[in-house]
């Protein structure tokens, strides 16, 4: 009976160690995959959300300034003597 418990204990320890190794391998694979995806995205020159929002805000401001200048130009042309 004692030797059976020793075999079961050894088997349980082996399975515990195998699960630890599998968990470590999974984490290592996830890290490698994330790193590969990060490099792929960096190589594609994608912009970050912050960069996109900043450029969009600049474009919106430029449109508003353009509209203001267009209104001023229209007013000047309307006030200019025809001739």
Long-range contacts (C-beta under 8 A, 24 or more apart in sequence): none
